[in-house]
């Protein structure tokens, strides 16, 4: 059986590695690109929402034609 510490050493941590919360730190080595709650995360998600809204409007316009 592989030692959990060995697994963590071979993995690259995500952005949660700099958090103080024990709950968030336990997910610091998950292979998911987690983002802590910060201004950068909100800006990134807002851009995604705006892009989705634009794409949805274009698809609707094409469907109406």
mmCIF file as Biopython writes it, N, C-alpha, C and O atoms, coordinates in Angstrom:
data_model
#
loop_
_atom_site.group_PDB
_atom_site.id
_atom_site.type_symbol
_atom_site.label_atom_id
_atom_site.label_alt_id
_atom_site.label_comp_id
_atom_site.label_asym_id
_atom_site.label_entity_id
_atom_site.label_seq_id
_atom_site.pdbx_PDB_ins_code
_atom_site.Cartn_x
_atom_site.Cartn_y
_atom_site.Cartn_z
_atom_site.occupancy
_atom_site.B_iso_or_equiv
_atom_site.auth_seq_id
_atom_site.auth_asym_id
_atom_site.pdbx_PDB_model_num
ATOM 1   N N  . UNK A ? 1  ? 0.850   -1.191 0.000   1.0 0.0 1  A 1 
ATOM 2   C CA . UNK A ? 1  ? 0.000   0.000  0.000   1.0 0.0 1  A 1 
ATOM 3   C C  . UNK A ? 1  ? 0.889   1.245  0.000   1.0 0.0 1  A 1 
ATOM 4   O O  . UNK A ? 1  ? 1.920   1.287  0.671   1.0 0.0 1  A 1 
ATOM 5   N N  . UNK A ? 2  ? 0.480   2.237  -0.749  1.0 0.0 2  A 1 
ATOM 6   C CA . UNK A ? 2  ? 1.261   3.464  -0.881  1.0 0.0 2  A 1 
ATOM 7   C C  . UNK A ? 2  ? 1.009   4.387  0.296   1.0 0.0 2  A 1 
ATOM 8   O O  . UNK A ? 2  ? -0.122  4.550  0.756   1.0 0.0 2  A 1 
ATOM 9   N N  . UNK A ? 3  ? 2.069   4.974  0.762   1.0 0.0 3  A 1 
ATOM 10  C CA . UNK A ? 3  ? 1.999   5.924  1.863   1.0 0.0 3  A 1 
ATOM 11  C C  . UNK A ? 3  ? 1.355   7.227  1.357   1.0 0.0 3  A 1 
ATOM 12  O O  . UNK A ? 3  ? 1.781   7.737  0.320   1.0 0.0 3  A 1 
ATOM 13  N N  . UNK A ? 4  ? 0.347   7.782  2.048   1.0 0.0 4  A 1 
ATOM 14  C CA . UNK A ? 4  ? -0.297  9.025  1.591   1.0 0.0 4  A 1 
ATOM 15  C C  . UNK A ? 4  ? 0.669   10.198 1.445   1.0 0.0 4  A 1 
ATOM 16  O O  . UNK A ? 4  ? 0.487   11.049 0.574   1.0 0.0 4  A 1 
ATOM 17  N N  . UNK A ? 5  ? 1.698   10.246 2.295   1.0 0.0 5  A 1 
ATOM 18  C CA . UNK A ? 5  ? 2.683   11.331 2.185   1.0 0.0 5  A 1 
ATOM 19  C C  . UNK A ? 5  ? 3.462   11.244 0.881   1.0 0.0 5  A 1 
ATOM 20  O O  . UNK A ? 5  ? 3.823   12.270 0.304   1.0 0.0 5  A 1 
ATOM 21  N N  . UNK A ? 6  ? 3.723   10.029 0.415   1.0 0.0 6  A 1 
ATOM 22  C CA . UNK A ? 6  ? 4.431   9.843  -0.850  1.0 0.0 6  A 1 
ATOM 23  C C  . UNK A ? 6  ? 3.577   10.338 -2.017  1.0 0.0 6  A 1 
ATOM 24  O O  . UNK A ? 6  ? 4.089   10.943 -2.958  1.0 0.0 6  A 1 
ATOM 25  N N  . UNK A ? 7  ? 2.283   10.078 -1.948  1.0 0.0 7  A 1 
ATOM 26  C CA . UNK A ? 7  ? 1.371   10.527 -2.997  1.0 0.0 7  A 1 
ATOM 27  C C  . UNK A ? 7  ? 1.366   12.052 -3.057  1.0 0.0 7  A 1 
ATOM 28  O O  . UNK A ? 7  ? 1.439   12.629 -4.142  1.0 0.0 7  A 1 
ATOM 29  N N  . UNK A ? 8  ? 1.282   12.704 -1.905  1.0 0.0 8  A 1 
ATOM 30  C CA . UNK A ? 8  ? 1.252   14.166 -1.874  1.0 0.0 8  A 1 
ATOM 31  C C  . UNK A ? 8  ? 2.554   14.766 -2.401  1.0 0.0 8  A 1 
ATOM 32  O O  . UNK A ? 8  ? 2.533   15.822 -3.035  1.0 0.0 8  A 1 
ATOM 33  N N  . UNK A ? 9  ? 3.667   14.117 -2.151  1.0 0.0 9  A 1 
ATOM 34  C CA . UNK A ? 9  ? 4.948   14.643 -2.629  1.0 0.0 9  A 1 
ATOM 35  C C  . UNK A ? 9  ? 5.041   14.597 -4.146  1.0 0.0 9  A 1 
ATOM 36  O O  . UNK A ? 9  ? 5.693   15.448 -4.751  1.0 0.0 9  A 1 
ATOM 37  N N  . UNK A ? 10 ? 4.400   13.621 -4.764  1.0 0.0 10 A 1 
ATOM 38  C CA . UNK A ? 10 ? 4.485   13.489 -6.212  1.0 0.0 10 A 1 
ATOM 39  C C  . UNK A ? 10 ? 3.445   14.330 -6.938  1.0 0.0 10 A 1 
ATOM 40  O O  . UNK A ? 10 ? 3.527   14.467 -8.158  1.0 0.0 10 A 1 
ATOM 41  N N  . UNK A ? 11 ? 2.473   14.896 -6.235  1.0 0.0 11 A 1 
ATOM 42  C CA . UNK A ? 11 ? 1.428   15.716 -6.851  1.0 0.0 11 A 1 
ATOM 43  C C  . UNK A ? 11 ? 1.743   17.201 -6.686  1.0 0.0 11 A 1 
ATOM 44  O O  . UNK A ? 11 ? 2.412   17.620 -5.741  1.0 0.0 11 A 1 
ATOM 45  N N  . UNK A ? 12 ? 1.246   17.963 -7.622  1.0 0.0 12 A 1 
ATOM 46  C CA . UNK A ? 12 ? 1.383   19.412 -7.547  1.0 0.0 12 A 1 
ATOM 47  C C  . UNK A ? 12 ? 0.162   19.975 -6.817  1.0 0.0 12 A 1 
ATOM 48  O O  . UNK A ? 12 ? -0.965  19.620 -7.161  1.0 0.0 12 A 1 
ATOM 49  N N  . UNK A ? 13 ? 0.352   20.835 -5.828  1.0 0.0 13 A 1 
ATOM 50  C CA . UNK A ? 13 ? -0.802  21.381 -5.108  1.0 0.0 13 A 1 
ATOM 51  C C  . UNK A ? 13 ? -1.560  22.394 -5.962  1.0 0.0 13 A 1 
ATOM 52  O O  . UNK A ? 13 ? -0.994  23.008 -6.866  1.0 0.0 13 A 1 
ATOM 53  N N  . UNK A ? 14 ? -2.852  22.560 -5.662  1.0 0.0 14 A 1 
ATOM 54  C CA . UNK A ? 14 ? -3.646  23.574 -6.339  1.0 0.0 14 A 1 
ATOM 55  C C  . UNK A ? 14 ? -3.614  24.864 -5.512  1.0 0.0 14 A 1 
ATOM 56  O O  . UNK A ? 14 ? -2.816  24.983 -4.583  1.0 0.0 14 A 1 
ATOM 57  N N  . UNK A ? 15 ? -4.464  25.811 -5.839  1.0 0.0 15 A 1 
ATOM 58  C CA . UNK A ? 15 ? -4.439  27.122 -5.169  1.0 0.0 15 A 1 
ATOM 59  C C  . UNK A ? 15 ? -4.853  27.083 -3.703  1.0 0.0 15 A 1 
ATOM 60  O O  . UNK A ? 15 ? -4.631  28.048 -2.972  1.0 0.0 15 A 1 
ATOM 61  N N  . UNK A ? 16 ? -5.443  25.992 -3.271  1.0 0.0 16 A 1 
ATOM 62  C CA . UNK A ? 16 ? -5.872  25.901 -1.873  1.0 0.0 16 A 1 
ATOM 63  C C  . UNK A ? 16 ? -4.707  25.700 -0.915  1.0 0.0 16 A 1 
ATOM 64  O O  . UNK A ? 16 ? -4.892  25.779 0.299   1.0 0.0 16 A 1 
ATOM 65  N N  . UNK A ? 17 ? -3.528  25.444 -1.427  1.0 0.0 17 A 1 
ATOM 66  C CA . UNK A ? 17 ? -2.363  25.185 -0.573  1.0 0.0 17 A 1 
ATOM 67  C C  . UNK A ? 17 ? -2.026  26.392 0.307   1.0 0.0 17 A 1 
ATOM 68  O O  . UNK A ? 17 ? -1.405  26.227 1.357   1.0 0.0 17 A 1 
ATOM 69  N N  . UNK A ? 18 ? -2.421  27.593 -0.100  1.0 0.0 18 A 1 
ATOM 70  C CA . UNK A ? 18 ? -2.105  28.809 0.665   1.0 0.0 18 A 1 
ATOM 71  C C  . UNK A ? 18 ? -3.206  29.220 1.633   1.0 0.0 18 A 1 
ATOM 72  O O  . UNK A ? 18 ? -3.096  30.254 2.293   1.0 0.0 18 A 1 
ATOM 73  N N  . UNK A ? 19 ? -4.260  28.426 1.723   1.0 0.0 19 A 1 
ATOM 74  C CA . UNK A ? 19 ? -5.370  28.765 2.612   1.0 0.0 19 A 1 
ATOM 75  C C  . UNK A ? 19 ? -5.068  28.348 4.049   1.0 0.0 19 A 1 
ATOM 76  O O  . UNK A ? 19 ? -4.201  27.509 4.295   1.0 0.0 19 A 1 
ATOM 77  N N  . UNK A ? 20 ? -5.796  28.947 4.993   1.0 0.0 20 A 1 
ATOM 78  C CA . UNK A ? 20 ? -5.594  28.651 6.417   1.0 0.0 20 A 1 
ATOM 79  C C  . UNK A ? 20 ? -6.566  27.614 6.952   1.0 0.0 20 A 1 
ATOM 80  O O  . UNK A ? 20 ? -6.299  26.978 7.972   1.0 0.0 20 A 1 
ATOM 81  N N  . UNK A ? 21 ? -7.678  27.440 6.279   1.0 0.0 21 A 1 
ATOM 82  C CA . UNK A ? 21 ? -8.716  26.525 6.728   1.0 0.0 21 A 1 
ATOM 83  C C  . UNK A ? 21 ? -8.258  25.071 6.605   1.0 0.0 21 A 1 
ATOM 84  O O  . UNK A ? 21 ? -7.809  24.661 5.536   1.0 0.0 21 A 1 
ATOM 85  N N  . UNK A ? 22 ? -8.364  24.284 7.683   1.0 0.0 22 A 1 
ATOM 86  C CA . UNK A ? 22 ? -8.003  22.866 7.600   1.0 0.0 22 A 1 
ATOM 87  C C  . UNK A ? 22 ? -8.832  22.113 6.554   1.0 0.0 22 A 1 
ATOM 88  O O  . UNK A ? 22 ? -8.330  21.198 5.900   1.0 0.0 22 A 1 
ATOM 89  N N  . UNK A ? 23 ? -10.096 22.502 6.400   1.0 0.0 23 A 1 
ATOM 90  C CA . UNK A ? 23 ? -10.955 21.844 5.409   1.0 0.0 23 A 1 
ATOM 91  C C  . UNK A ? 23 ? -10.421 22.094 3.999   1.0 0.0 23 A 1 
ATOM 92  O O  . UNK A ? 23 ? -10.331 21.164 3.198   1.0 0.0 23 A 1 
ATOM 93  N N  . UNK A ? 24 ? -10.071 23.333 3.694   1.0 0.0 24 A 1 
ATOM 94  C CA . UNK A ? 24 ? -9.551  23.647 2.364   1.0 0.0 24 A 1 
ATOM 95  C C  . UNK A ? 24 ? -8.180  23.020 2.145   1.0 0.0 24 A 1 
ATOM 96  O O  . UNK A ? 24 ? -7.876  22.562 1.044   1.0 0.0 24 A 1 
ATOM 97  N N  . UNK A ? 25 ? -7.365  22.996 3.169   1.0 0.0 25 A 1 
ATOM 98  C CA . UNK A ? 25 ? -6.027  22.411 3.038   1.0 0.0 25 A 1 
ATOM 99  C C  . UNK A ? 25 ? -6.073  20.918 2.731   1.0 0.0 25 A 1 
ATOM 100 O O  . UNK A ? 25 ? -5.185  20.400 2.054   1.0 0.0 25 A 1 
ATOM 101 N N  . UNK A ? 26 ? -7.093  20.224 3.219   1.0 0.0 26 A 1 
ATOM 102 C CA . UNK A ? 26 ? -7.172  18.792 2.933   1.0 0.0 26 A 1 
ATOM 103 C C  . UNK A ? 26 ? -7.461  18.516 1.459   1.0 0.0 26 A 1 
ATOM 104 O O  . UNK A ? 26 ? -7.281  17.392 0.990   1.0 0.0 26 A 1 
ATOM 105 N N  . UNK A ? 27 ? -7.908  19.538 0.729   1.0 0.0 27 A 1 
ATOM 106 C CA . UNK A ? 27 ? -8.181  19.403 -0.699  1.0 0.0 27 A 1 
ATOM 107 C C  . UNK A ? 27 ? -7.101  20.044 -1.568  1.0 0.0 27 A 1 
ATOM 108 O O  . UNK A ? 27 ? -7.261  20.161 -2.782  1.0 0.0 27 A 1 
ATOM 109 N N  . UNK A ? 28 ? -6.013  20.453 -0.946  1.0 0.0 28 A 1 
ATOM 110 C CA . UNK A ? 28 ? -4.950  21.159 -1.663  1.0 0.0 28 A 1 
ATOM 111 C C  . UNK A ? 28 ? -4.237  20.289 -2.691  1.0 0.0 28 A 1 
ATOM 112 O O  . UNK A ? 28 ? -3.617  20.818 -3.613  1.0 0.0 28 A 1 
ATOM 113 N N  . UNK A ? 29 ? -4.310  18.981 -2.554  1.0 0.0 29 A 1 
ATOM 114 C CA . UNK A ? 29 ? -3.631  18.091 -3.499  1.0 0.0 29 A 1 
ATOM 115 C C  . UNK A ? 29 ? -4.612  17.338 -4.399  1.0 0.0 29 A 1 
ATOM 116 O O  . UNK A ? 29 ? -4.226  16.390 -5.083  1.0 0.0 29 A 1 
ATOM 117 N N  . UNK A ? 30 ? -5.870  17.755 -4.399  1.0 0.0 30 A 1 
ATOM 118 C CA . UNK A ? 30 ? -6.837  17.148 -5.316  1.0 0.0 30 A 1 
ATOM 119 C C  . UNK A ? 30 ? -6.484  17.536 -6.745  1.0 0.0 30 A 1 
ATOM 120 O O  . UNK A ? 30 ? -5.968  18.631 -6.968  1.0 0.0 30 A 1 
ATOM 121 N N  . UNK A ? 31 ? -6.745  16.675 -7.711  1.0 0.0 31 A 1 
ATOM 122 C CA . UNK A ? 31 ? -6.416  17.000 -9.100  1.0 0.0 31 A 1 
ATOM 123 C C  . UNK A ? 31 ? -7.433  17.941 -9.755  1.0 0.0 31 A 1 
ATOM 124 O O  . UNK A ? 31 ? -7.564  17.967 -10.978 1.0 0.0 31 A 1 
ATOM 125 N N  . UNK A ? 32 ? -8.140  18.700 -8.944  1.0 0.0 32 A 1 
ATOM 126 C CA . UNK A ? 32 ? -9.140  19.653 -9.438  1.0 0.0 32 A 1 
ATOM 127 C C  . UNK A ? 32 ? -8.579  21.054 -9.234  1.0 0.0 32 A 1 
ATOM 128 O O  . UNK A ? 32 ? -7.923  21.325 -8.228  1.0 0.0 32 A 1 
ATOM 129 N N  . UNK A ? 33 ? -8.833  21.927 -10.175 1.0 0.0 33 A 1 
ATOM 130 C CA . UNK A ? 33 ? -8.327  23.294 -10.066 1.0 0.0 33 A 1 
ATOM 131 C C  . UNK A ? 33 ? -9.261  24.122 -9.186  1.0 0.0 33 A 1 
ATOM 132 O O  . UNK A ? 33 ? -9.994  24.976 -9.685  1.0 0.0 33 A 1 
ATOM 133 N N  . UNK A ? 34 ? -9.233  23.871 -7.884  1.0 0.0 34 A 1 
ATOM 134 C CA . UNK A ? 34 ? -10.088 24.604 -6.951  1.0 0.0 34 A 1 
ATOM 135 C C  . UNK A ? 34 ? -9.605  26.032 -6.824  1.0 0.0 34 A 1 
ATOM 136 O O  . UNK A ? 34 ? -8.407  26.301 -6.904  1.0 0.0 34 A 1 
ATOM 137 N N  . UNK A ? 35 ? -10.545 26.954 -6.625  1.0 0.0 35 A 1 
ATOM 138 C CA . UNK A ? 35 ? -10.214 28.350 -6.358  1.0 0.0 35 A 1 
ATOM 139 C C  . UNK A ? 35 ? -10.798 28.751 -5.023  1.0 0.0 35 A 1 
ATOM 140 O O  . UNK A ? 35 ? -11.965 28.467 -4.752  1.0 0.0 35 A 1 
ATOM 141 N N  . UNK A ? 36 ? -10.009 29.408 -4.178  1.0 0.0 36 A 1 
ATOM 142 C CA . UNK A ? 36 ? -10.590 29.942 -2.951  1.0 0.0 36 A 1 
ATOM 143 C C  . UNK A ? 36 ? -11.490 31.127 -3.294  1.0 0.0 36 A 1 
ATOM 144 O O  . UNK A ? 36 ? -11.408 31.676 -4.393  1.0 0.0 36 A 1 
ATOM 145 N N  . UNK A ? 37 ? -12.347 31.517 -2.352  1.0 0.0 37 A 1 
ATOM 146 C CA . UNK A ? 37 ? -13.212 32.669 -2.580  1.0 0.0 37 A 1 
ATOM 147 C C  . UNK A ? 37 ? -12.343 33.910 -2.530  1.0 0.0 37 A 1 
ATOM 148 O O  . UNK A ? 37 ? -11.839 34.294 -1.474  1.0 0.0 37 A 1 
ATOM 149 N N  . UNK A ? 38 ? -12.177 34.530 -3.689  1.0 0.0 38 A 1 
ATOM 150 C CA . UNK A ? 38 ? -11.385 35.753 -3.776  1.0 0.0 38 A 1 
ATOM 151 C C  . UNK A ? 38 ? -11.873 36.561 -4.968  1.0 0.0 38 A 1 
ATOM 152 O O  . UNK A ? 38 ? -12.685 36.084 -5.760  1.0 0.0 38 A 1 
ATOM 153 N N  . UNK A ? 39 ? -11.386 37.755 -5.090  1.0 0.0 39 A 1 
ATOM 154 C CA . UNK A ? 39 ? -11.815 38.648 -6.175  1.0 0.0 39 A 1 
ATOM 155 C C  . UNK A ? 39 ? -11.501 38.055 -7.540  1.0 0.0 39 A 1 
ATOM 156 O O  . UNK A ? 39 ? -12.304 38.168 -8.465  1.0 0.0 39 A 1 
ATOM 157 N N  . UNK A ? 40 ? -10.344 37.427 -7.672  1.0 0.0 40 A 1 
ATOM 158 C CA . UNK A ? 40 ? -9.947  36.815 -8.945  1.0 0.0 40 A 1 
ATOM 159 C C  . UNK A ? 40 ? -10.939 35.742 -9.385  1.0 0.0 40 A 1 
ATOM 160 O O  . UNK A ? 40 ? -11.272 35.654 -10.567 1.0 0.0 40 A 1 
ATOM 161 N N  . UNK A ? 41 ? -11.407 34.933 -8.454  1.0 0.0 41 A 1 
ATOM 162 C CA . UNK A ? 41 ? -12.370 33.877 -8.777  1.0 0.0 41 A 1 
ATOM 163 C C  . UNK A ? 41 ? -13.694 34.473 -9.253  1.0 0.0 41 A 1 
ATOM 164 O O  . UNK A ? 41 ? -14.301 33.964 -10.196 1.0 0.0 41 A 1 
ATOM 165 N N  . UNK A ? 42 ? -14.142 35.545 -8.607  1.0 0.0 42 A 1 
ATOM 166 C CA . UNK A ? 42 ? -15.394 36.179 -9.015  1.0 0.0 42 A 1 
ATOM 167 C C  . UNK A ? 42 ? -15.279 36.798 -10.402 1.0 0.0 42 A 1 
ATOM 168 O O  . UNK A ? 42 ? -16.211 36.707 -11.200 1.0 0.0 42 A 1 
ATOM 169 N N  . UNK A ? 43 ? -14.150 37.423 -10.693 1.0 0.0 43 A 1 
ATOM 170 C CA . UNK A ? 43 ? -13.938 38.024 -12.014 1.0 0.0 43 A 1 
ATOM 171 C C  . UNK A ? 43 ? -13.935 36.945 -13.090 1.0 0.0 43 A 1 
ATOM 172 O O  . UNK A ? 43 ? -14.547 37.109 -14.146 1.0 0.0 43 A 1 
ATOM 173 N N  . UNK A ? 44 ? -13.247 35.848 -12.819 1.0 0.0 44 A 1 
ATOM 174 C CA . UNK A ? 44 ? -13.172 34.747 -13.789 1.0 0.0 44 A 1 
ATOM 175 C C  . UNK A ? 44 ? -14.557 34.168 -14.073 1.0 0.0 44 A 1 
ATOM 176 O O  . UNK A ? 44 ? -14.897 33.921 -15.231 1.0 0.0 44 A 1 
ATOM 177 N N  . UNK A ? 45 ? -15.353 33.953 -13.038 1.0 0.0 45 A 1 
ATOM 178 C CA . UNK A ? 45 ? -16.694 33.392 -13.223 1.0 0.0 45 A 1 
ATOM 179 C C  . UNK A ? 45 ? -17.624 34.383 -13.920 1.0 0.0 45 A 1 
ATOM 180 O O  . UNK A ? 45 ? -18.469 33.982 -14.721 1.0 0.0 45 A 1 
ATOM 181 N N  . UNK A ? 46 ? -17.476 35.658 -13.624 1.0 0.0 46 A 1 
ATOM 182 C CA . UNK A ? 46 ? -18.310 36.662 -14.280 1.0 0.0 46 A 1 
ATOM 183 C C  . UNK A ? 46 ? -18.043 36.668 -15.786 1.0 0.0 46 A 1 
ATOM 184 O O  . UNK A ? 46 ? -18.975 36.816 -16.577 1.0 0.0 46 A 1 
ATOM 185 N N  . UNK A ? 47 ? -16.792 36.511 -16.182 1.0 0.0 47 A 1 
ATOM 186 C CA . UNK A ? 47 ? -16.453 36.447 -17.610 1.0 0.0 47 A 1 
ATOM 187 C C  . UNK A ? 47 ? -17.105 35.231 -18.260 1.0 0.0 47 A 1 
ATOM 188 O O  . UNK A ? 47 ? -17.604 35.316 -19.382 1.0 0.0 47 A 1 
ATOM 189 N N  . UNK A ? 48 ? -17.100 34.096 -17.554 1.0 0.0 48 A 1 
ATOM 190 C CA . UNK A ? 48 ? -17.728 32.883 -18.087 1.0 0.0 48 A 1 
ATOM 191 C C  . UNK A ? 48 ? -19.228 33.082 -18.270 1.0 0.0 48 A 1 
ATOM 192 O O  . UNK A ? 48 ? -19.795 32.674 -19.284 1.0 0.0 48 A 1 
ATOM 193 N N  . UNK A ? 49 ? -19.869 33.711 -17.285 1.0 0.0 49 A 1 
ATOM 194 C CA . UNK A ? 49 ? -21.309 33.946 -17.354 1.0 0.0 49 A 1 
ATOM 195 C C  . UNK A ? 49 ? -21.633 34.876 -18.525 1.0 0.0 49 A 1 
ATOM 196 O O  . UNK A ? 49 ? -22.581 34.630 -19.270 1.0 0.0 49 A 1 
ATOM 197 N N  . UNK A ? 50 ? -20.845 35.944 -18.687 1.0 0.0 50 A 1 
ATOM 198 C CA . UNK A ? 50 ? -21.071 36.876 -19.789 1.0 0.0 50 A 1 
ATOM 199 C C  . UNK A ? 50 ? -20.891 36.179 -21.133 1.0 0.0 50 A 1 
ATOM 200 O O  . UNK A ? 50 ? -21.664 36.412 -22.062 1.0 0.0 50 A 1 
ATOM 201 N N  . UNK A ? 51 ? -19.880 35.329 -21.240 1.0 0.0 51 A 1 
ATOM 202 C CA . UNK A ? 51 ? -19.631 34.605 -22.479 1.0 0.0 51 A 1 
ATOM 203 C C  . UNK A ? 51 ? -20.804 33.652 -22.764 1.0 0.0 51 A 1 
ATOM 204 O O  . UNK A ? 51 ? -21.264 33.551 -23.902 1.0 0.0 51 A 1 
ATOM 205 N N  . UNK A ? 52 ? -21.271 32.970 -21.742 1.0 0.0 52 A 1 
ATOM 206 C CA . UNK A ? 52 ? -22.403 32.054 -21.910 1.0 0.0 52 A 1 
ATOM 207 C C  . UNK A ? 52 ? -23.650 32.809 -22.357 1.0 0.0 52 A 1 
ATOM 208 O O  . UNK A ? 52 ? -24.372 32.349 -23.241 1.0 0.0 52 A 1 
ATOM 209 N N  . UNK A ? 53 ? -23.904 33.963 -21.753 1.0 0.0 53 A 1 
ATOM 210 C CA . UNK A ? 53 ? -25.078 34.759 -22.115 1.0 0.0 53 A 1 
ATOM 211 C C  . UNK A ? 53 ? -25.001 35.188 -23.572 1.0 0.0 53 A 1 
ATOM 212 O O  . UNK A ? 53 ? -26.003 35.140 -24.286 1.0 0.0 53 A 1 
ATOM 213 N N  . UNK A ? 54 ? -23.823 35.607 -24.020 1.0 0.0 54 A 1 
ATOM 214 C CA . UNK A ? 54 ? -23.628 36.029 -25.402 1.0 0.0 54 A 1 
ATOM 215 C C  . UNK A ? 54 ? -23.870 34.860 -26.354 1.0 0.0 54 A 1 
ATOM 216 O O  . UNK A ? 54 ? -24.571 35.003 -27.356 1.0 0.0 54 A 1 
ATOM 217 N N  . UNK A ? 55 ? -23.293 33.716 -26.042 1.0 0.0 55 A 1 
ATOM 218 C CA . UNK A ? 55 ? -23.453 32.533 -26.895 1.0 0.0 55 A 1 
ATOM 219 C C  . UNK A ? 55 ? -24.921 32.101 -26.937 1.0 0.0 55 A 1 
ATOM 220 O O  . UNK A ? 55 ? -25.430 31.724 -27.992 1.0 0.0 55 A 1 
ATOM 221 N N  . UNK A ? 56 ? -25.586 32.156 -25.810 1.0 0.0 56 A 1 
ATOM 222 C CA . UNK A ? 56 ? -26.987 31.776 -25.747 1.0 0.0 56 A 1 
ATOM 223 C C  . UNK A ? 56 ? -27.841 32.708 -26.601 1.0 0.0 56 A 1 
ATOM 224 O O  . UNK A ? 56 ? -28.758 32.254 -27.287 1.0 0.0 56 A 1 
ATOM 225 N N  . UNK A ? 57 ? -27.547 34.009 -26.565 1.0 0.0 57 A 1 
ATOM 226 C CA . UNK A ? 57 ? -28.295 34.975 -27.363 1.0 0.0 57 A 1 
ATOM 227 C C  . UNK A ? 57 ? -28.081 34.724 -28.856 1.0 0.0 57 A 1 
ATOM 228 O O  . UNK A ? 57 ? -29.024 34.808 -29.643 1.0 0.0 57 A 1 
ATOM 229 N N  . UNK A ? 58 ? -26.841 34.418 -29.244 1.0 0.0 58 A 1 
ATOM 230 C CA . UNK A ? 58 ? -26.543 34.150 -30.648 1.0 0.0 58 A 1 
ATOM 231 C C  . UNK A ? 58 ? -27.291 32.892 -31.106 1.0 0.0 58 A 1 
ATOM 232 O O  . UNK A ? 58 ? -27.895 32.890 -32.179 1.0 0.0 58 A 1 
ATOM 233 N N  . UNK A ? 59 ? -27.255 31.837 -30.310 1.0 0.0 59 A 1 
ATOM 234 C CA . UNK A ? 59 ? -27.944 30.604 -30.678 1.0 0.0 59 A 1 
ATOM 235 C C  . UNK A ? 59 ? -29.455 30.821 -30.777 1.0 0.0 59 A 1 
ATOM 236 O O  . UNK A ? 59 ? -30.116 30.270 -31.657 1.0 0.0 59 A 1 
ATOM 237 N N  . UNK A ? 60 ? -29.986 31.627 -29.869 1.0 0.0 60 A 1 
ATOM 238 C CA . UNK A ? 60 ? -31.420 31.929 -29.924 1.0 0.0 60 A 1 
ATOM 239 C C  . UNK A ? 60 ? -31.752 32.678 -31.214 1.0 0.0 60 A 1 
ATOM 240 O O  . UNK A ? 60 ? -32.744 32.372 -31.876 1.0 0.0 60 A 1 
ATOM 241 N N  . UNK A ? 61 ? -30.916 33.665 -31.570 1.0 0.0 61 A 1 
ATOM 242 C CA . UNK A ? 61 ? -31.156 34.451 -32.777 1.0 0.0 61 A 1 
ATOM 243 C C  . UNK A ? 61 ? -31.095 33.559 -34.018 1.0 0.0 61 A 1 
ATOM 244 O O  . UNK A ? 61 ? -31.895 33.726 -34.938 1.0 0.0 61 A 1 
ATOM 245 N N  . UNK A ? 62 ? -30.170 32.632 -34.049 1.0 0.0 62 A 1 
ATOM 246 C CA . UNK A ? 62 ? -30.055 31.719 -35.180 1.0 0.0 62 A 1 
ATOM 247 C C  . UNK A ? 62 ? -31.277 30.811 -35.250 1.0 0.0 62 A 1 
ATOM 248 O O  . UNK A ? 62 ? -31.785 30.528 -36.335 1.0 0.0 62 A 1 
ATOM 249 N N  . UNK A ? 63 ? -31.742 30.361 -34.107 1.0 0.0 63 A 1 
ATOM 250 C CA . UNK A ? 63 ? -32.905 29.488 -34.063 1.0 0.0 63 A 1 
ATOM 251 C C  . UNK A ? 63 ? -34.182 30.178 -34.506 1.0 0.0 63 A 1 
ATOM 252 O O  . UNK A ? 63 ? -35.068 29.550 -35.087 1.0 0.0 63 A 1 
ATOM 253 N N  . UNK A ? 64 ? -34.276 31.487 -34.228 1.0 0.0 64 A 1 
ATOM 254 C CA . UNK A ? 64 ? -35.461 32.251 -34.599 1.0 0.0 64 A 1 
ATOM 255 C C  . UNK A ? 64 ? -35.505 32.489 -36.112 1.0 0.0 64 A 1 
ATOM 256 O O  . UNK A ? 64 ? -36.579 32.560 -36.709 1.0 0.0 64 A 1 
ATOM 257 N N  . UNK A ? 65 ? -34.326 32.611 -36.718 1.0 0.0 65 A 1 
ATOM 258 C CA . UNK A ? 65 ? -34.269 32.920 -38.171 1.0 0.0 65 A 1 
ATOM 259 C C  . UNK A ? 65 ? -34.854 31.832 -39.002 1.0 0.0 65 A 1 
ATOM 260 O O  . UNK A ? 65 ? -34.882 31.938 -40.228 1.0 0.0 65 A 1 
#
